[in-house]
């Protein structure tokens, strides 16, 4: 099975219902699957004037996302899907130079790719759709490159907030991470099994609204550990898949999970008594972005694809794929959604913050995910493993 992005006790850490960002269980929409270098290429075999290869998370290969690009450019796009940042780096390193023309990467892993000189910087002026992005994604700090350029263009994002059963958790309780310690939640918390979001969220719970919760001192890391160990008796379920969290919530084995946006799946399946939010102390936000490979053999087509991925129409499909649901940085996606989709994805007015949408409020309350700065990854992983295996 695929490994977590930077290790840990479990072997994988997915997100989604049938296919997730950490375990792709099936449902490829392409017409053919070709084995290549022990990986999987999803390919449409018809003849075309051009061809390019993309290394990406699942979802980008789905027909509603890519078909328009292929038709407009008389080309075919072959996709190599991965299920974790470390796996992405491994696949890239194992492939001959020039294998990939473009990459979809989590924003924090762009740093590792640029350290390998794997990406070409991009000129923001070449991507007019950025004008339709949320302001925090028009100039997204994790993707900045020297000389007023960028390393990649954001494509989709979402939150690690609180998802909860409204029968048992109130809206007021969901406003703070400290509610997880209430006696009624003992044995009723389900945890998404990956160290990075959980420890970063714990960092925010200890040091509210810190814009870099992964850049903390050893002393503050000790406080994060203390917070996690205090939480341990409340946890009944560790799940490496979002489906495990969904099942725990439906069966009421758990009433709340520090994994945002679960209600999109649950409400879509007919379970109306669920909601999610970002606590007032803040939460982590993950972001994917499209980048141009420095050794691409088809840079012109790859650049067109990056621009294509910034458009509102394609993002309206990308964030609503079969695999899982997310959010779009291009705020004009609502032009392509019906009323139900728009409400479910939170692109509706926020009654508590006049003049902006609910999704914008959630963006303002959350911070980009990052990698540990002052400690090695393995130090955080060791704490998480100790926390997970403790009896609480």
N, C-alpha and C positions, 0 to 999 in steps of 0.2 A: 504494500500500500504506500501511497505517497507520504513523504515526511512533512512535518510542520515546517513553517518557513525558516525557523532558526533553531529547531530542535525542541526537546522537552520529553516528557514521559511518554505521551501518546504518539502514535505514528502518523496521525493526520489530524486536521482540524478544519472541517468543511463549513460552508455556509450555504443555505438554500434548502429546497425541498427535495427535488430529485437530483439536481446537480448543484454543487456549491463551489465557492471559491477555493476550497481545499480538497474536495473529493468529487470528481466528475464521474457520476454513476451511469451516464448514458444519455440518450436522447439527442445525439448529433443529428442536425438537420440537413447536412450535406448529402449528396447522392452517392458518394464513394468514400471509403476509408482505406488508406494505403499504409502498410507498415513501412517504417523507414528509420534506420538506426535505433531500433527497439522502442521508438516513440510512435506517435500517431499523427499522421497528416490527414486532414480532412480536405478533400479535393474535388472539384468539379472538372471532369475530364474533357469537356468539349474544347475544340480548337479556339484560340483567341489570339488577338494581335499582341497582347502582352500578358505577362505572368509575374506574380510576386508572392513572396512567402512571409507570413506573419506569425510571430510567437506570441501567444496571448492566453488570457483567462478564457474559460468557456463562455459562450454567449455571443461573441463577436462573429462566430462562424454561422450563426443562425440565418436562414434565408431572408427574413424580413430586414435584417441588419445590413447584409452585404450585397444583396441582389441588385439594387439600384446602381451601386458603384460599378459592378461588373458590366452591367448593360450599358451604362453611360460611357465607360472607357473601353468597351470591347476587350475585356481582359478576364483573367481568372485569378482568384486569390486562393492560395493554399494556406491552411491554418494548422499550426502545431500548438495544441493546447497543453497548458501546464496547470498545476494546482497548488502553487506556493512559491514565494519569492526565491527561496533557496533552490527549489527545483528548476525554476526559470534560469537562474544563474548556472546551474549544472548543465542544463540542456544547451544553453548558449555556448558554454565553454567546450562542450563535447562535439560541437558542430564545426565543420570547416568554415573559415572566414568567407563571408559573402553568402552564407546559407540563408540568412534572414534579411529581408529588406526593411522590416519595421517590427517594433516590439510594443506590446501593451505591458506596462509595469506598474506595480504599486509605487506611489510617489517616493516613499523612503528608499526603495530599491533602485531608483534612478541614480542615487548617489553611488551605489556600488557599480553600476554600469558605466557611469562617467569616469570613475576611478580606473576602469579598464580601457578607457578611450573607445568605448563601444558605440557611442552615439555622436551624431552631428548636431550642433546647436541649431535652433530654428529662429527665424526672424518673426516676432509676433505680428508684424505688419502684413505678413503673408497669410494670416488667418483672420479674415474679417469677422468671422462668427464669434470671435472672442468679445466683440462689442456687446453681444447678447448674453454673455456669461454673468453670473453673480459676481459682484466686485471682488470678492475674496478669491475667485478663481480666474479672474482676468490677470491678476498679478499674484500668482501662487508661489510663495516663498520657497517651498521645497523643490521647485522646478526651475528656479532662476539660474541663468548661465551668464558668464562674463560678457561684457559689452552690450548690455540691454537686450540680450537674447534669452531664450528659454530652451530647456532640454527636451520638453515634451508638452503636449496639449492635453489637459484634463478631459476625461471622457465620461466617467461616472463615479459616484461616491455614495456613502451612507454612514450611519452612526452606530456606535456601541453604547446606546443609552439603556434605559430600563423598559422592558416589555412586560406587561402584567395583566392579570385577570382582574377586570373591574369589579367582580363580585367580592374580591378579597382585599384589593389595594385601591385606595382612593387616589384621586388626582393630586391632592395635597401631599400624601405620603410619597408619591412618585417624584416629588420635587427635590428629594434629597437622598443621597446614598445611605445616610444613617438609618433610614427606615428599614433597610435590610436586616438590622439588628433587633427589630421588634420581636418580642417573644412569639407572636403568632406566626412568624415566618421561619421558626425553627424547623428544619427539614423540609422547607417548601421553596427553596431557591435552586434553580437549575443553572449550571455554569457552562458556557461555551469553552471548550477545553483548549485554550491557547494562552501562553503566558503573557504575550505582549499587550493585547487590549485589556486583559484583567488587571495587570500590574499598573498600566498607565491610568486606568480608571481609578484604581486604588490611590494612586499618586494624586489625582485630582480630588478625591474624597478627603485626603489628608491636607492637601495644599490647594484649596479651591481656586479655579480659574487661572491656574498656571498655564501659560501658553506653550510651555515645553515640559510636559510632565514626565518625559523620559530623560530629561537632562537635569538630574538631581544629585545631591551630595550623598556620600555614604550614610551620613546620619539620617537624611530624609528617606533613603532606601530602607533603613531599619524601621522607620515609622510605617512605610508601606507594608513591610513584612508583618509588623504587629497588627495592622488593620486587616490584612488577609487572614491571619491566624484567628482573629476574633470572629471573622465571618465563617470560618470553617464549619462550626456546628449547625449553621443555617442551611448548608448545602446538602441536598439529597441526590442530585444528579450532576455528573460530569458527562458532557456529550461532545464527541468529536464531529458530530453532524448536526446541522440545524434541524433535521427531521427528528432527531432525538429530543431536542428542546421542544419542538412542536408537539410531539407525542406526550411529553411530560406535562405540558400546559393543558392540552386537551383532556388528558386523563386526570388532571388536578393532582398529579404527583408533585407538581410544583405550581406555585401561584405567580412567580415572578422570575425573570432572568435578566442579568446585566448584558443583554444582547438586543440592541435596538431593532425596530422595524419588523419584529416577528408578527405584529398584528396584520401586516399586509397579507401574509400567507394565510393567517388564521381567519381573518374576516373574509378573504376571498374564497375560503373553503366553507363559509357559512357560519362561522363562530363569531358572533357579533360582540361578545363580552370581553374584548381585548383592546388594549391601547398601548402606546409607547410614547416616551418622551426623553428629553435630555435633562437630567437633574440640574438644579441651579448651580451646583459646584462645577458643572461641565462634564463632558465625556469625550471620548476619542472619536475621530472621524477618519475613515479610510478613503483613499482616492486612487483611482487608476488613471493612467495617462498614456497617450500614443506618442511614440518616439521613432526617429529615423535612424536606422543602423548606419554607422560610419562606413562599413564595408558593403553596403547594399549594391547589388548589381543592376538595380532598376530604381534609382533614386527619384527620377521624375514621377513615376507612377506611385512610388511610396509616399512622396510628398503630397500628391493628390489624395491619397487615402487618408493621411493624417488630417488634411483639411476637411475631407468628407466626414470623418468621425467627430468633427467639432460642430456639425450642423444640428439644428433642432429636430428635424424629421428623423434622422438616424438615431439620435439619442433618445427620442421618444420610444423607439423600438428596443434599443439596447438596454434601457433600464427596466424594461417590462418583458424580459425574455422568459422562456419556459424554465430555465435553470433557477433564477432567483430574481428578486426585485431590488432595485437600488434607486438612486436619485440622479438627476442630470444637472450639470453645471450650466448648461444653456437654458436660460429661463423661459425661452419661447416654446419649449416642448408642449406646453398646454394647448397650443394650436392644433395638435395632432392627437389629443386625448379626448375621451368623452367625459362627462361630468363625474361619473363614478370613479374613473381612473384619477382624475385631477384631485378629487377629495382624498382618495386612498393614499396618494403619493404626497399629500400635504401641500400642494401648490394652490392653496386657497388662502383668503385673507385671515390673518391672525387677529382675533377680536381683542386680544390683550396688547397688541402692538400695532396700532393703526398705521396704515401706509406700507405695510410689508406682509408677505405671505408667511404662513406657518413654517415652511421649509427654510425660509430666511432666518427666522428666529432660532431654529435648531442649528443652523450653520453658525450663527453668532455665538451660541452657547457651547459649541464644540470646538475642538482643536485638532489639527492634523496629526495623524499617527506618525511616530518616528521610532528610530532604533535607540537603544541605550547609548548615552554619550560618555558619561564619566566612569562607567563600569563596562566590562566586556559582556557581551550577550550571555555568556555562560554563567555569570554571576546572578543575573536575573532568572535564568532558567533553573538554577539550583534552588533558589528561594521558592519558585513556583512549584517545583517537584516536591520539596519538603512540605509545603503547604498542602498540596494535593494528597499526599500520602499520610498526613497527620490525622489523628482521630478526632481532633477538634475538642 
